[in-house]
Amino acid sequence: MDNKSNFRRGSVELLVLHLLNQKDYYGYELSQTIKEQSDSVLNIPVGSLYPALYKLIDSGYISDYKKQVGRRLIRVYYHIEDSGIQRLSTLIEDYNSTVAAVQQVLNYKPKNGDIIDD
């Protein structure tokens, strides 16, 4: 895995909860929606997505249910719970404060006279 994927891996929980707050999704649909909405910058393989979904279920943030689609196909859909909505709110706050702090550091320019230790 490249370094970018390590940075993005922590965003999966936030993205999944955000999308599930809009509507119920099945796993592959979540993966494709994230890819499409991010212009293919974020590509979460289904094999990586499902462990995250199971962790969210175990934590009580989401639930799952089966729905028959057509004659034979049964899909497992995921639904956000009230605790998941609260978790999403916390994650968004953490994300926004982290982005602001990182941006502050990236925008930092030492002034003449600032001592920089080597």
Backbone hydrogen bonds, N-H to C=O, Kabsch-Sander energy under -0.5 kcal/mol:
donor,donor_aa,acceptor,acceptor_aa,energy
6,N,2,D,-1.1
7,F,3,N,-1.6
8,R,4,K,-2.2
9,R,5,S,-1.8
10,G,6,N,-0.6
11,S,8,R,-2.2
12,V,9,R,-1.4
15,L,11,S,-2.7
16,V,12,V,-2.9
17,L,13,E,-2.4
18,H,14,L,-2.3
19,L,15,L,-2.5
20,L,16,V,-2.7
21,N,17,L,-1.4
22,Q,18,H,-0.5
22,Q,19,L,-1.4
23,K,19,L,-1.7
25,Y,78,Y,-1.2
27,G,76,V,-0.7
30,L,26,Y,-2.2
31,S,27,G,-2.3
32,Q,28,Y,-2.6
33,T,29,E,-2.5
34,I,30,L,-2.5
35,K,31,S,-2.0
36,E,32,Q,-2.9
37,Q,33,T,-3.1
38,S,34,I,-1.4
39,D,36,E,-1.6
40,S,35,K,-3.4
41,V,38,S,-1.7
43,N,41,V,-0.7
44,I,42,L,-0.6
48,S,45,P,-1.6
49,L,45,P,-1.9
50,Y,46,V,-2.3
52,A,48,S,-0.9
53,L,49,L,-2.3
54,Y,50,Y,-2.8
55,K,51,P,-2.0
56,L,52,A,-2.1
57,I,53,L,-2.2
58,D,54,Y,-2.8
59,S,55,K,-1.8
60,G,57,I,-1.5
61,Y,56,L,-2.1
62,I,56,L,-1.1
63,S,79,H,-2.7
65,Y,77,Y,-2.1
67,K,75,R,-2.7
69,V,73,L,-4.0
70,G,68,Q,-0.5
73,L,69,V,-0.8
75,R,67,K,-2.8
77,Y,65,Y,-3.3
77,Y,75,R,-0.7
78,Y,25,Y,-3.2
79,H,63,S,-2.9
80,I,20,L,-0.6
81,E,61,Y,-2.8
84,G,81,E,-0.5
85,I,81,E,-1.8
86,Q,82,D,-1.9
87,R,83,S,-2.2
88,L,84,G,-2.6
89,S,85,I,-2.0
90,T,86,Q,-2.0
91,L,87,R,-2.7
92,I,88,L,-2.6
93,E,89,S,-2.1
94,D,90,T,-2.6
95,Y,91,L,-2.9
96,N,92,I,-2.9
97,S,93,E,-2.3
98,T,94,D,-2.3
99,V,95,Y,-2.9
100,A,96,N,-2.2
101,A,97,S,-2.0
102,V,98,T,-2.8
103,Q,99,V,-2.7
104,Q,100,A,-2.0
105,V,101,A,-2.0
106,L,102,V,-2.8
107,N,103,Q,-1.9
108,Y,105,V,-1.1
114,D,111,K,-2.5
116,I,114,D,-0.5
117,D,115,I,-0.5
